Amino acid sequence: MWFWWFMLICDLIVPIVMIIGGRMMWKHCPKSINGIVGYRTNRSMKNMDTWKFAHKYCGKLWWKIGWLMIIPSALIHIPLYHSDENTIGVAGGILVTVQCIILIVSIYPTEKALKKHFNNDGTRR
């Protein structure tokens, strides 16, 4: 039973990080463009306008997706409560993989929004 609780907590880490990280990106964009902290792509690092736009857009997206993922992530574990450790581990591993894919795929709509609102040189359309 301890392994079930461990996997439940591990599987809730990605949605919780998306909620907290999304809120921080959305409300508290890094003050300067840097290569260490923040949403760092070539398009987002063109100037401060693209930097702030990308953080606000991606932050809101992560915040929404995190809330949408947290409930199904917890519900998937309920039927596995009395299962063996292998079943719980495989289900948890698949769930974390799907969550990470969703996290990475969220780059696409952010880049699309940047491309829609900004020219290649970083000026607003």
Secondary structure, DSSP 8 states (H G I E B T S, - for coil): -HHHHHHHHHHHHHHHHHHHHHHHHHHS--SS--SSSS---TTTTSSHHHHHHHHHHHHHHHHHHHHHHHHHHHHTTGGGTTS-HHHHHHHHHHHHHHHHHHHHHTHHHHHHHHHHHB-TTS-B-
